[in-house]
Amino acid sequence: MSEDGRLRLTIVGGFLGSGKTTWLRHQLFEGRFSDAHVIVNEAAGTPVDHGLLSAASRQTVLAGGCACCAGATAFQNALLNICDARSQQSGTGRIKQLVLETSGLADPGAIVDLIQSHPVLIRHIIVHQILVVVDALNGQTALQTQPIAYAQIRAADRLILNKTDIADARKLAQFRHVLATLAPGATQSGASFGGTTNLPDATEGGDLPDLAMDGPPIVACQLDLGSDPDWTALTLWLSAVLHARGDKIVRVKGIIASPAGRLLVQAVRDRVQSPEVLPATKGPEPDDNMLVLIGTDLSVDAVARSFQQVEDAG
């Protein structure tokens, strides 16, 4: 809580696949943000990330639109409801801070403007810090292909370079110089799987990349795998799709029921992460077996047809 009594808001932003949820999940399990109300915003209609943040004592999920644009009204209403509930709380149970995990397509600067221009929210909420998680492997590609990637970095107070354990040290040092040039006021720190890592010193490495001023729209497609998905067919299909269209598909995520349990399936561009076994639940979760693909030039019908063809062939 700020000195004037307003709620402190920490915005956790970053482009698709940068690792925002993994980073925040680790912070929650470490006890940071323990007194916070966590708001999870996803552009896709079917949310996934909220289920990975079970350590949050209070949570609100906003799916189906970014908080900075299509989902702005729902976001405003959620904040107003939280502020109203807080005004009736007292003692140790009172909310002291907010944490917003944005969608990978959100502009943190626009979210700040939304709050500061609202006659009620500005009296109850103060933006404490904007943290932007940056993919150490694909961050420069994002800057060169997606205008929103630069907007996110430009708005940051702190840049968290993620996946440093698998990044080339020389390229990472040069990328740090790029980021320092684009966002000179932002501090930089390293991370891997949510934990803190050391960073190499920034070094100059030629000209700055040409930043994307415009680009094809990014859309989210949801693939309903049914109540009993064929795990073998799914893995074969996903590998084939990413091999053929990894340049178009930026992010894949979903929680899939399998013989091994509930598996978190994720991919960033053509790199598939090892599935993670999630804790068992009392019964099927409504968002299980929904795979979300985010990228350009995607069609829900085409995605569903291609998966059905692999299933039928099996």
N, C-alpha and C positions, 0 to 999 in steps of 0.2 A: 504494500500500500504506500502511495506517495505521501509526502509530508502534508499536503493539503487535503488528504483523505480520499483522493481519487484512486480508482483501480489502475494498477500498472499493467499495461498490455505489452507482451513480448510477441512479436510476429516472427514466425519461423517460415521462411520462404525458400525458393530455389526451383530450378527447372525440373521437368519430368525426369525421374530416375536418379536424381542427385543423391538421395538417401536421407531425406528429411525425417521420415517416420522412424527409420532405424536410429538416427541420432537422437530424436526426441524420446523414443522408447528407452534408450539407454539412460538418458538424463532422469527420466521418471523413476526407473528402477534404482538409480543411485540416490534418490531422495530429493533431487532438485525439482522445483516447481510442485512440491508436495501440497502446498496450500492453494494451488491454482485451479481454476476452472478451465479445462482444455476444450477448445473448439476445433473440430476437424472439418476442413472444407475440401470437398472433392468435386472436380468438374463432371465426372461420370455420374450417371444416375444411380448406379449400384456402388455403395461405399465399400471399401476394403480396409483402409488404413486404421479406422477407428477400433477394429477388433484387436489390433496389435498394441494398443495403448491402454490396456486394462489396468495399469498401475495408476492411472489418473483417478483421483477420488471423485471428480465431477467432470462430465463430458457432454458436449453437444455436437451432433453430427449434422452437417449441412452438405447435401449432395445434389448434383444436377445443375451446377452453375458456379462460376468463380465469385468469390465475395466482392471482388472489385467491379463486377459488371452484371452478368446475368443473374447472379445470386445475391446482389447487393441488398435488395429489399429483405430477403430472408435473413441475411446477416445482420442488418440493422435491427430487425425485430428480435432476433436472438439476443443481441446485446442489450436491448431495452428490457427484455424479460429478465436477464441476469441482473441488471442494475436494480430493477424493481424488487426482485427477490432479495438482493443483498441489503436493501434499505430496511428490510424487516428482520434481518439477522443481527445477532450480537455475540460478543464473546469470542471464544476460540474457533467456533464453527463458521465464522464470517469469512467470506471469500476475500482474499487479499490481493490476488493478481489473476490475470487472464493470460492464456497462451493460445495463440491462433496458429495452427498449422495450415498454411494456404494450399490450394491446389498448385500443381506444377505450372499452371498457365496464368497465375495471378500476378498482378503488379502490386507489390507492397506499398509503393508510393500512392497509388490510387486508393488503397484501403485507408491510409493515413488521412488523405484528403477527405474521404467519406466521413470519418469520425470527427475531424476538426471542423467540418462544415455543418455538422448536425447540432441543432441548438440544445438538445438534451444530452447527447452522448459526450459532447465536449466538456460538460460540467461533471461527468462521472468517470471518464476514462482518460488516461494520459498514456501516450505511446512511449514506453520505456526504452525499447531497443528493437531494431530490425536485424535479425540474424538470417543470413542467406547461405544455404548449403550449396556448394559448388562441386560438381563432379570433376575430380582431378584427371579423369581419363577423357571425358567427352565434353568438358566445359567449353573449350575453345571452338569445337565444332558447333555447339549450340549458339555461341556468339556470332558465328559466321552464317548461320542459317535461320535463326529465330530472333526477331526483334525483342521479344519479351525477356529473353535471357539477359540482354544488356540492361533493360529497365530494372530487372531484379537486382543486378549487381550495383547499379548506380544508386539504388535506394538504401543499400546496406550500411549499417553501422559496424557490423562484423561479418567477415566472410569465413566460412568453415569449409576448408578444402577437404573433401571426403574421398575415400578410397586411395589414400596416399600410399598404402602398403603395396599396391599393385601398379602404381604409376612410375614411369621412368623418372629418375631423380633429376636429370638434366632438363627434360621437358617441363617437369614440375617447377623447377627454378625459373625457367623462362616464362611459364604461365603466371607465376606469382608477379613477375614484372608487369605483364599485361594487365593483371587485375589491379595492381597498385596504380597504374597509369589511368585506368578507367574509373577507379574508385579510390582516389588518394586519401580520403578521410576514413576509410574502413580498415579496421585491424584484421589480421589474418591469423588463423590457427588451423592445425591439421587434425584429421579424425579418420578413424577406421572402425567400422562396426559400432559407432557411437563413442568409442574411447578416444582419448586425446593422443595425438602423435606429434613428433617433431617435423618441422618443415626445413627443407634446404634454403639457404639464402637466395633471395631473388637475384637473378642475373638477366641482363639484356640479351635478347636473342633475335636480332633483326627487326624488321618492321612490324608494327602492330597489325593484327588481322583486320581485314575489311569486315566491318560490322553489317549485319543484315538490317536493312531499313524496312523491308517488307518480305513476306514469304507466304507460302500456301497455308490456308487455315488448318489448324490441328483439330481433329475430331476424336471423339471417344465412341468405340463400338463395344457393345456387350454381347457376349456369346453365352447363351444358356445351355449348359452341358447336361441338364436333366438331373434326376435324383440319383442316378447310378452311372456316372460317367466311366467310359472305357479309358483307364489310365494309360494303357499302352498306345491306343490310338491318339490320345491327346498329346503325348510326348512326341510321337512321330510327326503329327501334324504341326505342332508348334516349331519343332526343329526345321521342318521344311519351309514353313512360312517365313521364319526369321532369316533363313539362308537366302530365300528368294527376294524378300522385301525388307531386309533389315535396315535399308536406307530410308524407308517410308515409315516403319513402325518405331516409334520412339520409346514406348513403354508398354509392358504387359504385366498385369498383376491379377491375382485371384486366389481364393482359398478353395481348394478342391478336396472332396472326400475321396480317399483312396484306401486300399487294403492296409496301408501303413498308418492310417489316421488322417487327420485334417492337415493338409499340406499347403503352405504358403508358396505359391508359384510366382516368380518375378523374372523379368528380363528387361534390360536396358539396351536398346538397339539390337544388335545381334548377339549380345552376351547374356546367356541364361544363368541365373544364380542357382546354386544347389537348393532344392526345396527344403523348407524348414518345417519340422513337425510341430504343430501347435497343440496347446492343451486341449484335451477332450472336453466336450460340452455335454449337457444332459440330453440333448437331442439335436437334430439338424438345425443349423442357423439359416435364417431366410436368405442371406447373401452368399451362402456356400454354393459352389459349383457354377458361379457366374464369373467368367473370365473377361477382363476388360482389356481391350487393345486401344492404344492411343497413338495417333500418328496422322499423316497426311494421305490423301487419296485413298481413304478407306470406306468401304460400304458394308453395312450390317448384313445385308442379304448375301453379298459375295463371300464374306467371312464365314457365315453359317453354312453356305453351300459347300465351300471347300472342306470344312470340318466334316460335314455329312458324307462327303465322298470318301474320306479316309476311313470313317467308321464303317461305311458300307463295304469297303474293300477288305476290312478286317474280318 
